[in-house]
Amino acid sequence: MQTPQNLDNLITLVLVLTPLFIGFALPLNKTLIHYSEKMLGYLVYIILTLIGIELAQVEGLGNQINDIILYVGVLSVLTIGCGLAGLMIFDRLVPWRPLVKTATTEHKVSIRGSLIQVFCVIFGFLIGGVLPVSMMPPENTMTGLLMFLILLVGIGLNGSGITLKEVLLSKRGMQTSVIFTLSVLMGGVIFWLLFDEVTLPQSLALASGFGWYSLSAIVMTDAYGAVWGSIALFNDLVREFFALLFIPLFMRKYPSAAVGLGGATSLDFTLPVIQQSGGLGIVPLAISFGFIINIVAPVLMVVFASFG
């Protein structure tokens, strides 16, 4: 017999996946795609600010700062390192080069967007420190924003022009996605082995963000509290910083690993870096990989978080 907790987990999974597929199934036009992309950018800033507000409400946070820094540092090294190692071995054993070769352009790394995201969290934290309890956001605000976020991502996936058939027929994209997912989850297992206070499902849930910081922060906050939500957030932001800096370095010898560095962001935020450093021929792999990871990440996070 299904328990109420299991029912809640099922409802959460439906709430996450339904908007994604609705967005992917909607008939689109250029106007809708344009405004959905614009709203998605603003929505991410709003969500990050709210996460900062919630973090400010945690009692005794100052005593946990050192732990948060430690957890983020170790989790980042393990998830990025294991994913990178797995895909580098894959590139060595099964070499691959893009069919279309184009001259690469010099890439200027811009971390401005990432810095703005960090600023939003800090800004929210400062507001949360002075905001009266009566003015705190309603309890289900984050859930509503999460559903809207997923809907906009679904519209974005739909507007990318790639079909599920094209994604599934990309052998290299499927292989890269599977190896990346298993390797990063192995990093989560190692994280669990290192810290007694963390459960295995919790470690796997934290590892399953795959760079999707806005989603992982909300899911982890709902499941484990604002402290762990902030750990998930900064872990995935570290991946974004790392990807921006090191994708060009790995692209020449390890193209699959370079694409994998971006995780879920390889479909959007880090795609220009991937294209500029690897040429147009690498784009289909990045889109296929990013598409799959964007679907897998919310499923794995919710499923793992439901086990405690």
C-alpha positions as a LaTeX table, in Angstrom:
\begin{tabular}{lrrr}
\hline
Residue & $x$ (\AA) & $y$ (\AA) & $z$ (\AA) \\
\hline
Met1 & 0.00 & 0.00 & 0.00 \\
Gln2 & 1.33 & 3.41 & $-0.96$ \\
Thr3 & 2.23 & 5.68 & 1.94 \\
Pro4 & 1.41 & 9.40 & 2.02 \\
Gln5 & 5.14 & 10.16 & 1.68 \\
Asn6 & 5.38 & 8.08 & $-1.49$ \\
Leu7 & 2.28 & 9.83 & $-2.79$ \\
Asp8 & 3.90 & 13.22 & $-2.11$ \\
Asn9 & 7.01 & 12.08 & $-3.99$ \\
Leu10 & 4.90 & 10.99 & $-6.95$ \\
Ile11 & 3.05 & 14.32 & $-6.96$ \\
Thr12 & 6.38 & 16.20 & $-6.87$ \\
Leu13 & 7.68 & 14.19 & $-9.82$ \\
Val14 & 4.49 & 14.92 & $-11.79$ \\
Leu15 & 4.74 & 18.63 & $-10.91$ \\
Val16 & 8.29 & 18.68 & $-12.27$ \\
Leu17 & 7.75 & 16.66 & $-15.45$ \\
Thr18 & 4.30 & 17.83 & $-16.57$ \\
Pro19 & 5.29 & 21.46 & $-17.31$ \\
Leu20 & 8.40 & 20.19 & $-19.14$ \\
Phe21 & 6.38 & 18.08 & $-21.57$ \\
Ile22 & 3.63 & 20.71 & $-21.88$ \\
Gly23 & 6.25 & 23.24 & $-22.92$ \\
Phe24 & 7.79 & 20.76 & $-25.33$ \\
Ala25 & 4.38 & 19.99 & $-26.89$ \\
Leu26 & 3.07 & 23.55 & $-27.26$ \\
Pro27 & 2.71 & 24.96 & $-30.79$ \\
Leu28 & 5.34 & 27.66 & $-30.95$ \\
Asn29 & 6.03 & 30.88 & $-32.77$ \\
Lys30 & 9.00 & 33.22 & $-32.69$ \\
Thr31 & 7.28 & 35.65 & $-30.33$ \\
Leu32 & 6.55 & 32.97 & $-27.72$ \\
Ile33 & 10.10 & 31.62 & $-27.91$ \\
His34 & 11.56 & 35.12 & $-27.59$ \\
Tyr35 & 9.52 & 36.06 & $-24.55$ \\
Ser36 & 9.97 & 32.67 & $-22.88$ \\
Glu37 & 13.76 & 33.02 & $-23.15$ \\
Lys38 & 13.57 & 36.53 & $-21.74$ \\
Met39 & 11.29 & 35.47 & $-18.86$ \\
Leu40 & 13.54 & 32.51 & $-18.08$ \\
Gly41 & 16.49 & 34.82 & $-17.51$ \\
Tyr42 & 14.52 & 37.06 & $-15.14$ \\
Leu43 & 12.94 & 34.07 & $-13.39$ \\
Val44 & 16.33 & 32.57 & $-12.56$ \\
Tyr45 & 17.35 & 35.84 & $-10.87$ \\
Ile46 & 14.10 & 35.89 & $-8.87$ \\
Ile47 & 14.55 & 32.28 & $-7.75$ \\
Leu48 & 18.16 & 32.87 & $-6.69$ \\
Thr49 & 17.11 & 35.94 & $-4.71$ \\
Leu50 & 14.40 & 33.96 & $-2.94$ \\
Ile51 & 16.90 & 31.22 & $-2.13$ \\
Gly52 & 19.11 & 33.88 & $-0.54$ \\
Ile53 & 16.12 & 35.10 & 1.51 \\
Glu54 & 15.38 & 31.57 & 2.73 \\
Leu55 & 19.03 & 31.02 & 3.58 \\
Ala56 & 18.98 & 34.12 & 5.78 \\
Gln57 & 16.20 & 32.56 & 7.88 \\
Val58 & 18.34 & 29.57 & 8.89 \\
Glu59 & 19.17 & 29.77 & 12.61 \\
Gly60 & 22.85 & 29.45 & 13.48 \\
Leu61 & 23.92 & 29.81 & 9.86 \\
Gly62 & 27.18 & 31.46 & 10.86 \\
Asn63 & 28.23 & 28.28 & 12.65 \\
Gln64 & 27.62 & 26.28 & 9.47 \\
Ile65 & 29.53 & 28.46 & 6.99 \\
Asn66 & 32.72 & 26.40 & 7.29 \\
Asp67 & 30.75 & 23.19 & 6.73 \\
Ile68 & 29.00 & 24.68 & 3.68 \\
Ile69 & 32.34 & 25.72 & 2.16 \\
Leu70 & 33.76 & 22.26 & 2.85 \\
Tyr71 & 30.76 & 20.44 & 1.38 \\
Val72 & 30.68 & 22.64 & $-1.73$ \\
Gly73 & 34.42 & 22.27 & $-2.28$ \\
Val74 & 34.48 & 18.48 & $-1.93$ \\
Leu75 & 31.23 & 17.91 & $-3.86$ \\
Ser76 & 32.41 & 20.15 & $-6.72$ \\
Val77 & 35.76 & 18.37 & $-7.02$ \\
Leu78 & 34.09 & 14.95 & $-6.97$ \\
Thr79 & 31.21 & 15.63 & $-9.36$ \\
Ile80 & 33.23 & 17.65 & $-11.88$ \\
Gly81 & 36.29 & 15.42 & $-11.52$ \\
Cys82 & 34.48 & 12.09 & $-11.87$ \\
Gly83 & 32.41 & 13.29 & $-14.82$ \\
Leu84 & 35.49 & 14.66 & $-16.53$ \\
Ala85 & 37.54 & 11.51 & $-15.87$ \\
Gly86 & 34.81 & 9.21 & $-17.17$ \\
Leu87 & 34.41 & 11.14 & $-20.42$ \\
Met88 & 38.17 & 11.55 & $-20.94$ \\
Ile89 & 38.54 & 7.76 & $-20.73$ \\
Phe90 & 35.62 & 7.45 & $-23.18$ \\
Asp91 & 37.33 & 9.84 & $-25.61$ \\
Arg92 & 40.52 & 7.80 & $-25.33$ \\
Leu93 & 38.87 & 4.42 & $-25.85$ \\
Val94 & 36.37 & 5.54 & $-28.49$ \\
Pro95 & 37.93 & 8.55 & $-30.28$ \\
Trp96 & 35.53 & 10.91 & $-32.06$ \\
Arg97 & 35.83 & 14.09 & $-34.04$ \\
Pro98 & 33.09 & 16.35 & $-35.43$ \\
Leu99 & 32.17 & 15.63 & $-39.05$ \\
Val100 & 32.22 & 19.33 & $-39.87$ \\
Lys101 & 35.46 & 21.11 & $-39.11$ \\
Thr102 & 35.52 & 24.86 & $-38.97$ \\
Ala103 & 38.16 & 27.30 & $-37.90$ \\
Thr104 & 37.76 & 28.07 & $-34.26$ \\
Thr105 & 37.70 & 31.62 & $-33.05$ \\
Glu106 & 39.46 & 32.99 & $-30.04$ \\
His107 & 37.12 & 32.68 & $-27.10$ \\
Lys108 & 36.87 & 35.42 & $-24.54$ \\
Val109 & 35.66 & 33.96 & $-21.28$ \\
Ser110 & 32.87 & 35.97 & $-19.68$ \\
Ile111 & 31.84 & 35.08 & $-16.15$ \\
Arg112 & 29.64 & 38.15 & $-15.83$ \\
Gly113 & 26.44 & 36.08 & $-15.89$ \\
Ser114 & 27.70 & 33.75 & $-13.18$ \\
Leu115 & 28.75 & 36.66 & $-11.00$ \\
Ile116 & 25.29 & 38.22 & $-11.35$ \\
Gln117 & 23.75 & 34.95 & $-10.17$ \\
Val118 & 25.98 & 34.89 & $-7.09$ \\
Phe119 & 25.08 & 38.54 & $-6.45$ \\
Cys120 & 21.36 & 37.65 & $-6.54$ \\
Val121 & 21.86 & 35.09 & $-3.76$ \\
Ile122 & 23.85 & 37.60 & $-1.68$ \\
Phe123 & 21.24 & 40.30 & $-2.31$ \\
Gly124 & 18.45 & 37.95 & $-1.24$ \\
Phe125 & 20.41 & 37.00 & 1.86 \\
Leu126 & 20.78 & 40.66 & 2.84 \\
Ile127 & 17.08 & 41.30 & 2.28 \\
Gly128 & 16.16 & 38.18 & 4.26 \\
Gly129 & 18.15 & 39.43 & 7.20 \\
Val130 & 15.95 & 42.50 & 7.63 \\
Leu131 & 12.64 & 41.31 & 6.19 \\
Pro132 & 9.84 & 40.88 & 8.76 \\
Val133 & 8.39 & 37.38 & 9.01 \\
Ser134 & 5.01 & 38.71 & 7.90 \\
Met135 & 6.52 & 39.78 & 4.58 \\
Met136 & 8.19 & 36.46 & 3.79 \\
Pro137 & 7.10 & 34.81 & 0.49 \\
Pro138 & 4.16 & 32.36 & 0.79 \\
Glu139 & 5.04 & 28.73 & 1.50 \\
Asn140 & 4.31 & 27.39 & $-2.02$ \\
Thr141 & 6.03 & 30.25 & $-3.87$ \\
Met142 & 9.09 & 28.17 & $-4.76$ \\
Thr143 & 6.98 & 25.27 & $-6.03$ \\
Gly144 & 5.05 & 27.62 & $-8.32$ \\
Leu145 & 8.24 & 29.20 & $-9.61$ \\
Leu146 & 9.75 & 25.76 & $-10.14$ \\
Met147 & 6.81 & 24.69 & $-12.32$ \\
Phe148 & 6.99 & 27.92 & $-14.33$ \\
Leu149 & 10.76 & 27.48 & $-14.72$ \\
Ile150 & 10.33 & 23.93 & $-16.02$ \\
Leu151 & 7.59 & 25.09 & $-18.43$ \\
Leu152 & 9.89 & 27.74 & $-19.89$ \\
Val153 & 12.70 & 25.18 & $-20.22$ \\
Gly154 & 10.30 & 22.88 & $-22.07$ \\
Ile155 & 9.42 & 25.73 & $-24.45$ \\
Gly156 & 13.13 & 26.35 & $-24.92$ \\
Leu157 & 13.78 & 22.70 & $-25.73$ \\
Asn158 & 10.91 & 22.78 & $-28.19$ \\
Gly159 & 12.21 & 25.96 & $-29.75$ \\
Ser160 & 15.71 & 24.53 & $-30.17$ \\
Gly161 & 14.47 & 22.83 & $-33.34$ \\
Ile162 & 15.64 & 19.37 & $-32.31$ \\
Thr163 & 13.19 & 16.49 & $-32.01$ \\
Leu164 & 13.25 & 13.58 & $-29.58$ \\
Lys165 & 13.93 & 11.30 & $-32.55$ \\
Glu166 & 17.03 & 13.29 & $-33.47$ \\
Val167 & 18.24 & 13.21 & $-29.87$ \\
Leu168 & 17.75 & 9.48 & $-29.49$ \\
Leu169 & 19.37 & 8.76 & $-32.86$ \\
Ser170 & 22.54 & 10.59 & $-31.84$ \\
Lys171 & 24.63 & 7.63 & $-30.71$ \\
Arg172 & 27.48 & 9.77 & $-29.43$ \\
Gly173 & 25.07 & 12.04 & $-27.57$ \\
Met174 & 23.40 & 9.08 & $-25.86$ \\
Gln175 & 26.74 & 7.49 & $-24.95$ \\
Thr176 & 28.13 & 10.76 & $-23.60$ \\
Ser177 & 24.99 & 11.31 & $-21.52$ \\
Val178 & 25.05 & 7.84 & $-19.98$ \\
Ile179 & 28.77 & 7.93 & $-19.14$ \\
Phe180 & 28.50 & 11.46 & $-17.76$ \\
Thr181 & 25.50 & 10.58 & $-15.58$ \\
Leu182 & 27.03 & 7.40 & $-14.14$ \\
Ser183 & 30.42 & 9.06 & $-13.55$ \\
Val184 & 28.95 & 12.08 & $-11.75$ \\
Leu185 & 26.74 & 9.82 & $-9.63$ \\
Met186 & 29.88 & 7.89 & $-8.69$ \\
Gly187 & 31.22 & 11.21 & $-7.38$ \\
Gly188 & 28.05 & 11.41 & $-5.28$ \\
Val189 & 28.73 & 7.94 & $-3.87$ \\
Ile190 & 32.26 & 8.97 & $-2.88$ \\
Phe191 & 30.84 & 12.10 & $-1.22$ \\
Trp192 & 28.53 & 9.86 & 0.83 \\
Leu193 & 31.48 & 7.69 & 1.89 \\
Leu194 & 33.39 & 10.76 & 3.09 \\
Phe195 & 30.65 & 12.29 & 5.25 \\
Asp196 & 28.75 & 10.19 & 7.78 \\
Glu197 & 26.04 & 12.81 & 8.25 \\
Val198 & 24.97 & 12.56 & 4.60 \\
Thr199 & 22.76 & 9.72 & 3.36 \\
Leu200 & 23.40 & 7.95 & 0.05 \\
Pro201 & 20.13 & 9.16 & $-1.58$ \\
Gln202 & 20.94 & 12.70 & $-0.43$ \\
Ser203 & 24.44 & 12.54 & $-1.95$ \\
Leu204 & 23.07 & 11.19 & $-5.23$ \\
Ala205 & 20.37 & 13.89 & $-5.28$ \\
Leu206 & 23.00 & 16.61 & $-4.73$ \\
Ala207 & 25.16 & 15.16 & $-7.51$ \\
Ser208 & 22.20 & 15.00 & $-9.92$ \\
Gly209 & 21.98 & 18.76 & $-10.40$ \\
Phe210 & 24.42 & 18.42 & $-13.33$ \\
Gly211 & 24.94 & 22.18 & $-13.41$ \\
Trp212 & 21.24 & 23.13 & $-13.33$ \\
Tyr213 & 21.66 & 25.37 & $-10.28$ \\
Ser214 & 18.20 & 26.99 & $-10.20$ \\
Leu215 & 16.44 & 23.62 & $-10.25$ \\
Ser216 & 18.79 & 21.80 & $-7.87$ \\
Ala217 & 18.64 & 24.64 & $-5.36$ \\
Ile218 & 14.83 & 24.52 & $-5.20$ \\
Val219 & 14.56 & 20.72 & $-5.05$ \\
Met220 & 17.30 & 20.38 & $-2.42$ \\
Thr221 & 15.85 & 23.22 & $-0.33$ \\
Asp222 & 12.44 & 21.55 & $-0.33$ \\
Ala223 & 13.92 & 18.15 & 0.52 \\
Tyr224 & 16.73 & 18.99 & 2.97 \\
Gly225 & 16.45 & 22.66 & 3.93 \\
Ala226 & 17.99 & 25.94 & 2.86 \\
Val227 & 21.56 & 25.00 & 3.85 \\
Trp228 & 21.66 & 21.99 & 1.56 \\
Gly229 & 19.82 & 23.96 & $-1.10$ \\
Ser230 & 22.62 & 26.53 & $-1.02$ \\
Ile231 & 25.23 & 23.75 & $-1.20$ \\
Ala232 & 23.53 & 22.36 & $-4.32$ \\
Leu233 & 23.31 & 25.85 & $-5.79$ \\
Phe234 & 26.97 & 26.73 & $-5.32$ \\
Asn235 & 28.11 & 23.27 & $-6.38$ \\
Asp236 & 26.37 & 23.72 & $-9.74$ \\
Leu237 & 27.56 & 27.33 & $-10.07$ \\
Val238 & 31.13 & 26.12 & $-9.58$ \\
Arg239 & 30.57 & 23.74 & $-12.52$ \\
Glu240 & 29.45 & 26.69 & $-14.63$ \\
Phe241 & 32.56 & 28.73 & $-13.73$ \\
Phe242 & 34.80 & 25.73 & $-14.39$ \\
Ala243 & 33.13 & 24.97 & $-17.73$ \\
Leu244 & 33.51 & 28.53 & $-19.00$ \\
Leu245 & 37.21 & 28.49 & $-18.20$ \\
Phe246 & 38.20 & 24.96 & $-19.24$ \\
Ile247 & 35.98 & 23.86 & $-22.15$ \\
Pro248 & 38.44 & 25.35 & $-24.69$ \\
Leu249 & 41.35 & 23.60 & $-22.97$ \\
Phe250 & 39.81 & 20.12 & $-23.21$ \\
Met251 & 38.11 & 20.50 & $-26.61$ \\
Arg252 & 41.05 & 19.57 & $-28.86$ \\
Lys253 & 41.87 & 16.16 & $-27.35$ \\
Tyr254 & 38.71 & 15.36 & $-25.40$ \\
Pro255 & 35.64 & 16.78 & $-27.22$ \\
Ser256 & 33.09 & 14.66 & $-25.37$ \\
Ala257 & 34.62 & 15.59 & $-22.03$ \\
Ala258 & 34.61 & 19.28 & $-23.01$ \\
Val259 & 30.89 & 19.11 & $-23.85$ \\
Gly260 & 30.21 & 17.19 & $-20.62$ \\
Leu261 & 31.84 & 19.91 & $-18.52$ \\
Gly262 & 28.84 & 22.15 & $-19.16$ \\
Gly263 & 26.36 & 19.54 & $-17.93$ \\
Ala264 & 22.80 & 20.79 & $-18.33$ \\
Thr265 & 24.07 & 24.22 & $-19.44$ \\
Ser266 & 25.65 & 22.78 & $-22.61$ \\
Leu267 & 22.27 & 23.32 & $-24.26$ \\
Asp268 & 22.23 & 27.04 & $-23.55$ \\
Phe269 & 24.65 & 28.99 & $-21.32$ \\
Thr270 & 27.89 & 27.22 & $-22.29$ \\
Leu271 & 26.84 & 26.35 & $-25.86$ \\
Pro272 & 28.55 & 29.46 & $-27.36$ \\
Val273 & 31.81 & 28.48 & $-25.65$ \\
Ile274 & 31.47 & 24.92 & $-26.97$ \\
Gln275 & 30.80 & 26.15 & $-30.51$ \\
Gln276 & 33.61 & 28.70 & $-30.52$ \\
Ser277 & 36.18 & 26.24 & $-29.22$ \\
Gly278 & 35.03 & 23.16 & $-31.16$ \\
Gly279 & 33.46 & 24.50 & $-34.33$ \\
Leu280 & 29.97 & 23.97 & $-35.73$ \\
Gly281 & 30.51 & 20.20 & $-35.95$ \\
Ile282 & 30.42 & 19.87 & $-32.15$ \\
Val283 & 27.05 & 21.60 & $-31.78$ \\
Pro284 & 24.81 & 18.57 & $-32.55$ \\
Leu285 & 26.60 & 16.57 & $-29.83$ \\
Ala286 & 26.23 & 19.44 & $-27.34$ \\
Ile287 & 22.52 & 19.84 & $-28.11$ \\
Ser288 & 21.79 & 16.11 & $-27.92$ \\
Phe289 & 23.75 & 15.72 & $-24.68$ \\
Gly290 & 22.28 & 18.86 & $-23.12$ \\
Phe291 & 18.75 & 17.89 & $-24.11$ \\
Ile292 & 19.02 & 14.47 & $-22.46$ \\
Ile293 & 20.65 & 15.84 & $-19.30$ \\
Asn294 & 17.94 & 18.51 & $-18.99$ \\
Ile295 & 15.34 & 15.73 & $-18.86$ \\
Val296 & 17.34 & 13.32 & $-16.69$ \\
Ala297 & 18.41 & 15.86 & $-14.03$ \\
Pro298 & 14.96 & 16.73 & $-12.58$ \\
Val299 & 13.88 & 13.08 & $-12.60$ \\
Leu300 & 16.97 & 11.85 & $-10.75$ \\
Met301 & 16.93 & 14.71 & $-8.23$ \\
Val302 & 13.31 & 14.16 & $-7.28$ \\
Val303 & 13.60 & 10.36 & $-7.20$ \\
Phe304 & 16.76 & 10.33 & $-5.05$ \\
Ala305 & 15.46 & 13.07 & $-2.74$ \\
Ser306 & 12.30 & 11.04 & $-2.12$ \\
Phe307 & 14.34 & 8.32 & $-0.41$ \\
Gly308 & 15.65 & 10.61 & 2.31 \\
\hline
\end{tabular}
